[in-house]
Each structure stands twice: as C-alpha cells, then as structure tokens.
C-alpha cells in the first residue's frame, strides 16, 4: 500500500512539470523580502506621491483674493 501511494505521489510531481523545464535556485530570505514586500511598497508610495503632487490641493496666492473675502 505504501509503495503504491509513494509511486502515485512521485507520478503526480512529475506530471505537473512541463517538458524541458528545470527548476532554478531558490530565493534567499532577503531576495524574497525585496521582491515581494519592499519593491511593491516603494512603488506604491512613489506612485501615490506623484499622483498627489499632480492632483493635490494647491495654496492660492494672495493676489487672487476676492474683495468680498478679504479687507485691504
């Protein structure tokens, strides 16, 4: 029974790979952190800052004040 189960598991592992594929080296913990956490976070913050800078509220200059809203 165990031999049959082991051969079935081995067959399933080989069946999932495409022809000619060879697994590469694994990622280190630092590479994993950089690729899947740090880089997306930095990109998100960068895009957010650029978007805010392009569409954010701007301070109005004093020369554009209306006579109704300010007394000279």
Backbone bond lengths (Angstrom), bond angles and torsions (degrees), N, CA, C in turn:
res aa  C-N    CA-C-N  psi(-1)  N-CA   C-N-CA  omega(-1)  CA-C   N-CA-C  phi
1 X - - - 1.454 - - 1.529 110.71 -
2 X 1.335 118.14 -46.56 1.468 122.13 -178.60 1.529 111.22 -65.51
3 X 1.325 116.87 -37.65 1.464 120.16 179.62 1.527 109.82 -66.58
4 X 1.315 116.33 -40.82 1.460 120.55 178.42 1.529 110.55 -63.85
5 X 1.320 117.21 -42.15 1.457 122.08 179.18 1.533 110.68 -65.33
6 X 1.332 117.73 -42.63 1.462 122.02 179.72 1.533 110.56 -64.68
7 X 1.324 117.77 -41.04 1.464 119.88 179.85 1.530 110.98 -68.49
8 X 1.316 117.74 -33.03 1.464 121.40 177.05 1.525 110.45 -66.96
9 X 1.335 116.76 -43.73 1.466 120.78 178.44 1.522 110.25 -63.25
10 X 1.331 117.41 -42.68 1.454 121.49 178.87 1.527 110.58 -63.02
11 X 1.315 118.03 -40.23 1.461 121.83 178.43 1.529 110.83 -64.49
12 X 1.336 117.76 -41.02 1.458 120.85 -179.97 1.532 110.78 -65.02
13 X 1.330 118.15 -38.55 1.458 121.31 178.58 1.527 111.01 -64.53
14 X 1.313 117.46 -40.31 1.456 120.65 -179.88 1.520 111.54 -74.94
15 X 1.326 116.69 -28.84 1.455 121.27 -177.34 1.529 111.85 -72.00
16 X 1.333 118.31 -26.93 1.465 121.57 -176.41 1.524 112.92 -77.79
17 X 1.315 119.20 -17.44 1.458 121.11 -178.31 1.523 110.33 -89.05
18 X 1.335 114.51 144.69 1.448 119.71 176.62 1.520 109.14 -79.31
19 X 1.302 116.23 161.75 1.459 120.50 179.08 1.520 110.66 -65.29
20 X 1.318 116.64 134.13 1.453 122.10 175.76 1.517 115.29 82.41
21 X 1.321 118.85 2.60 1.464 119.69 -179.99 1.519 110.06 -87.83
22 X 1.319 114.46 140.78 1.456 121.10 176.89 1.518 106.49 -129.58
23 X 1.309 116.66 128.64 1.457 120.55 -179.62 1.527 110.36 -66.57
24 X 1.320 116.00 138.09 1.456 121.26 178.89 1.516 110.85 -89.30
25 X 1.336 114.57 -171.24 1.458 119.92 178.69 1.524 109.50 -71.60
26 X 1.310 115.58 151.52 1.455 120.36 176.82 1.521 110.77 -77.47
27 X 1.337 116.61 165.14 1.455 121.59 178.37 1.517 109.95 -88.59
28 X 1.334 115.40 145.65 1.460 119.16 174.49 1.525 108.48 -77.08
29 X 1.323 116.41 171.48 1.462 120.71 -179.83 1.524 110.86 -64.04
30 X 1.324 117.43 -38.53 1.465 121.04 -179.72 1.527 110.40 -67.84
31 X 1.327 117.35 -42.44 1.466 120.34 177.89 1.524 111.02 -64.07
32 X 1.323 117.20 -41.38 1.460 120.89 178.22 1.516 110.58 -61.71
33 X 1.333 117.22 -46.51 1.467 121.78 178.21 1.528 110.72 -59.84
34 X 1.329 116.10 -44.69 1.466 120.44 -177.77 1.521 111.49 -65.58
35 X 1.313 117.77 -48.23 1.457 121.76 -175.15 1.525 113.51 -71.09
36 X 1.324 117.51 -37.92 1.462 120.22 -170.84 1.514 114.53 -107.23
37 X 1.342 119.08 -7.78 1.464 120.70 177.16 1.523 111.98 -126.72
38 X 1.305 117.93 -57.39 1.469 121.48 -173.23 1.530 111.76 -66.27
39 X 1.306 117.57 -51.17 1.467 120.53 -177.08 1.536 112.17 -61.94
40 X 1.332 120.42 -47.81 1.468 118.86 177.59 1.527 112.92 -63.65
41 X 1.334 117.76 -36.10 1.460 120.74 178.99 1.521 110.68 -65.43
42 X 1.326 117.08 -45.40 1.470 121.09 178.82 1.523 110.50 -63.09
43 X 1.311 117.96 -43.14 1.461 120.88 178.31 1.527 111.81 -62.77
44 X 1.323 117.16 -41.29 1.459 121.14 178.47 1.525 110.70 -62.20
45 X 1.331 116.87 -46.14 1.465 120.50 -179.67 1.525 110.37 -65.06
46 X 1.322 117.67 -42.70 1.462 121.56 179.52 1.526 111.18 -61.56
47 X 1.312 117.87 -45.88 1.464 121.49 179.10 1.524 110.46 -65.34
48 X 1.333 117.74 -38.69 1.466 121.26 178.47 1.520 111.56 -63.96
49 X 1.332 116.92 -43.43 1.467 120.55 -179.90 1.525 110.44 -65.85
50 X 1.310 117.63 -43.65 1.464 120.44 178.72 1.527 110.75 -62.74
51 X 1.323 117.26 -42.13 1.465 121.18 179.56 1.518 110.86 -64.94
52 X 1.332 116.94 -43.32 1.469 120.07 178.98 1.526 111.04 -64.65
53 X 1.330 116.71 -40.04 1.460 120.51 179.86 1.526 111.33 -64.43
54 X 1.306 116.94 -33.65 1.462 120.42 -178.46 1.534 112.37 -80.89
55 X 1.337 118.08 -29.69 1.459 120.34 -173.06 1.521 113.69 -122.07
56 X 1.322 119.02 -1.89 1.463 122.08 -175.81 1.517 112.84 -68.88
57 X 1.338 115.83 165.97 1.454 121.51 177.95 1.530 109.83 -65.49
58 X 1.316 114.84 140.06 1.458 120.36 178.56 1.524 108.78 -113.47
59 X 1.318 116.41 145.43 1.457 120.31 176.80 1.525 108.76 -72.61
60 X 1.324 115.06 137.79 1.457 119.14 179.99 1.518 108.95 -85.89
61 X 1.303 115.36 142.29 1.463 119.29 178.68 1.526 109.94 -75.87
62 X 1.336 116.60 158.93 1.461 121.18 -177.10 1.523 112.34 -70.09
63 X 1.302 117.35 -23.96 1.466 119.61 -177.73 1.523 112.56 -71.27
64 X 1.309 117.67 -16.49 1.466 119.67 -178.62 1.531 112.22 -97.60
65 X 1.342 117.56 8.33 1.467 119.18 177.98 1.523 110.90 -66.96
66 X 1.276 114.28 145.33 1.462 120.10 178.85 1.527 109.71 -85.12
67 X 1.301 117.22 155.48 1.462 122.33 176.34 1.515 110.54 -67.36
68 X 1.308 116.78 -21.47 1.456 120.61 -179.28 1.526 111.32 -77.99
69 X 1.324 117.12 -34.24 1.467 120.32 -174.40 1.522 113.72 -94.97
70 X 1.330 119.55 -9.58 1.455 120.27 179.91 1.526 110.51 -141.84
71 X 1.344 115.03 149.59 1.458 120.79 179.67 1.524 107.06 -110.11
72 X 1.329 116.44 130.95 1.464 120.37 179.63 1.503 110.42 -102.11
